[in-house]
Amino acid sequence: MKKEIIFNMKSPYRDDFRIHAFSFGKGAKSLAIVGAMRGDEIQQQYICSQLIKTLTTMEEENKISPDCKITVIPSANPFSMNIGKRFWALDGTDINRMFPGYDLGETTQRIAASLFKAIEGYEYGIQLASFYMPGDFIPHVRMLQTGYEAIEEARLFGLPYVCIRQPIPFDTTMLNYNWQLWGTKAFSVYGGQTNNIEDQSTNLTIDSILRFMKKIRVIQNFKQKPGFHAMIMAEEKLITVKADKGGIFYRLKSPNDNVRAGEIIGNIIHPYEGNIISNIISPEDGIVFFGHNKPLVLQGSPLFKIIVD
């Protein structure tokens, strides 16, 4: 294992801000994995730590394929994680909206530029991402449809779903988008959680990445669990169920649960009086893909996304 600092910035109040990269094997740039870019992505950083631990053992046992280099960057935003902030602590900007970065720009632009320079040119790239809304997902692979997306290779993770989304202008500064434009086959893996590491989805995500690594032949002599035959779906075909009132949200259905049209899948409770002021109804038969997981909701907040046939 080779450990290096790919970005270092002095701080007047704390220890220096550093981004660490861990590399395994040598030769062609085969696979780069990026973990937490936001301060609440604990699961994403934890998954990277477990991959680093596993790859260290594999390297000692000569299970990394010849002429293959794997790089893992567990965190690109330790400052925000240390103080419990999702975005950059000083100005609230999002590092994942700053790519490909600018080395003479604002702080998060310079962080993005250094990170992108370190992971540019790899054949494959995996980002362990989190959604902009608080909630739980069925673990899946997500790709922006740039014209360079590798949909069939996304199935190699063996996760239940591959979600394809048409990018909007706001997405053109994301890592996944820029990785694709610069010739890397990029995949965003959503493990279903952020703040919770003791979860079945965590192990499922780790297994899926190791499965992908074996199938693209960057690791060898490694026995892996079988996965799913992934269903390809377009994000715009998911049905979104929103809150018709604000209050305390009580979720009755979780990701991967089957629901029926007309079934009550959640309640909104009056925050003072305690009575149910709204029943959240499934509009169609389907499977819960996403479920909001915070107790307070505003009117119009997305609560569920449902997969329908």
N, C-alpha and C positions, 0 to 999 in steps of 0.2 A: 504493500500500500504506500502511495505517495500522498502526503498531506501538504497542502500549500494554501497561502492566503492570496486570493485573487483580487481583493479590494480592502484597503485599509484607510481609515479616516480618523484623524485626531478628534478628541472630544474634550471640551474644557471642564466637564462635570463628571464624566464617567471614564471607564476604560475605553480604549480605542474601539471604534466600530470596525469589525472584520467580517469578511465572508470567506469561509473555508471551503476548499474543494478536496475531495478524496478520490484518487485515481487508482485503478487496478488494471493489471495487464499492461501491454505495450504494443505499439504499432498503430494500425489504422484507427481513426476516431470512430468507434462503433456505436456507442450509446452514452448519452448524457441524461441524468436524472436530476430534476430541480424540485426541491421540497418547498418549505414555507416561504412565501413572499409577503405574507400578512401576519400580523402579530398574534392572531387567534388560531392559526393553523397548526395546532399542537399535534394532531394526528398525522399531518403531512410530514412534519419534522421527525416524529417518532418512527414512521415507516422508513424514512431515509436512514435513521440510525440503525434499524434492524437490518436493512439491506447492506449497510457498511459492515456491520458485524458479520453477516453471512458471507459477503464477498471477501473479507479478510481471511476467513477460514478456507474459502474456495481457492484463493490465490496460493495459500500455503499447501493445498492439496493438488495444485496444478489442474484445477477444474475450469479456469478461464481459458477460452480458446486461444490458440496462437494468433498473433497479429491482430488482437482485439484489445482496444482500450475502452474502459468504462469509467466515467466520471460521475460522482454523486455530490451534489451541493445541498446539504440538509436545510440550510436557512439563509435567506438573503435579507432578513429583517430582524435580527436579534434585539435591537433597541426597542422596537415596538412590542415584541413578545415579553421583554423584561418588565414593562410597565402596563401590560394588559391592554394595549391599543391595537385595533385592527390595522389601521393605516399608519403611514409615517408619522411619528410622534409630534414633529414640530409643525407641520402644515397640513396634515390630513390627506396627502396625496398617496396614490396607489402605485407601487412599483410596477405592478402588472399592467399598468396603462401608460408605460413610459418607453416601451421598446420601439426601435432597436437601441434607444438611448442616445445621449449626447454628452461626451466627456467634458465639455466646457459649460454645461447647463446647470440647472438646479440639482440639488442633492440627489433626489430620486432618479433624475435623468442620468446622472453620473454613475449611480449604483447599477442601473439597468444597462448602461453602456459597458461597464466592466464585466457584468455577468454575461451579457450576450457575447462579448469577445471571447470569454472562456469556454462557451459551449457552442460557438459557431463552427460549422464544418463537420459536425457529427452526422453519421448516416441516420440515426434514430434519436429522437428526443422524447422524454416523458416528463410532463409537468404534473405534480400532485396538487390539484387545484381545489378551491372551495367556491361555492356559489355566492352570488351577491345578496341573496335572501337567506335568513336563518332557517335551517331546516335539515331534514335527513333525506337522503336519496337511496334508491337501489344503486349499488356500486355499478359504475359503467364507464365507458370510454367516450369522450366527447371530442368532436373535431369540427373546426370551422371549414366550411366548404369554399376553399380558395381556388380550386382547379388543380391543386397539387396534393390533395388529401389522399391518404393511403387507406381506403376503407377496408379492403380485404385483410390487410395486415393488422388493422385494429382488432379484428376477430381473434388474433393469435393470443390476446390476453386471456381469452376464455371467460370473460365477464358476461353477464346475461344480456346486456344491451350495448350497442354502439349508437350514440346520438349524434346526428349531423345537423349543423345549424348554418343557415345563410348568414354571413357576417354583415354587420351594419357599420357605418363609418366609425362609430365608437370603438369597434373591435380591432381596428387596424393598428393599434398601439399595444396589443396583447402579445405575449411571448409566443403562444401557439401560432398566431397569424404570421408573425415575422420569421419564426423558425421555418415555416413552410416556404415562405417566399425566398429564403436564403438556402433552400435545397435540403433541409432536414425533414424527414418524415416524422411529424410531430403529433403527439397524442396527449390529451389532458385526461387524467384518471381521477375520477371522483369516488372517494371511498365511503361516502355516506355520512361522515361525521367531521367535526373539526376539534372540539374541545374534549372529546371522549376517546381514549385510546383502548380501553378495555371493552372492545366491541367486536362482534363477529365480523363486521365489515372490514376491520383493520387487518385481520388475518387473511381474509379473502383478497384484499388488495395486495398484500405482500405476496401471496401465492400467485396472483395474476401476473405481477411484474416478473417474478422468477420464471413463470411459465413462458412469458413472452421472450425473456432473455434466452431461454433454452431453444425456443423455436426459431429465433433469428441467429442461433448458433454462436452467441458470444460466451456462453458457458456450456460445459460438456460434462458427461459422466455424472449427471445429476437427475435423480428420479423425482418427478413432479406430479402433483395430483392432477387428475383430468379436470377440465373446465367445462363451461357451457358452449353451445353453439350459438353465438351472439345473434340477436335480432337487430337488424338495422332499422332505425326509425328517424324520422325528421322531427326536430323539436317543435316546429310550428303545428304539428298534428296532435300534440298533447293538449288535453282539455284542462284549462285552469279554472279552479273553483276559488272564488274570492269571498271575503267576509262582507256580509251586507250590513253589519253593525260593528262598532268597536266595543271591546270589553276583554274579559279573561277567556282565553281560548283553551278548551278541553278537547284534546284529539282522541278520537275513538278508533281511527284506523292508522296504520303505519305503512311505510314503504314495503312493497311486495305483497300487501294484502289485496285480496279480491274484493271488489265492491259491486253492488247492483244498483241499477237505476232506481232512484227514489229512496235509497237507504240513507239513514242518518250516519254521517261519518265524523261528525264533530259538533260541539256545542259552543256557543258564546254565552258567557255568564255575566250578569250585571255585576260590576266591580264593587258596588256598595250593598246591594240588596240580596245578592246571591242566587237569584232566580235565573233560569235559562231565558234569554231574550231572543235567541236565534238558534235554530237547528241547521247545521250545514248538510246539504243534501247532495248526493252524487247524481249528476245529470244523466249518466249512462253507465252501462256495465263496463267494467274494466279492471285495471290493476293500478294501485297507487304507486306512482313513480317518485313523487316528492311530497313530503309533509312538513308544514311549518312546525317548529319546535320551541317557540318562545311563548310564554304565558300571556303576554299582552299583545293585542292586535288592534289595528286601526281599521275603520271602515274602508273597504276596497283592497285590503291586503290579500295577496295570494296565499291561500292556505294549503291547497293541494294541486298537484298536477297528475292527471290520470291518463294512462295508456288505454286506448280503445282500439278495437279491431278496425 
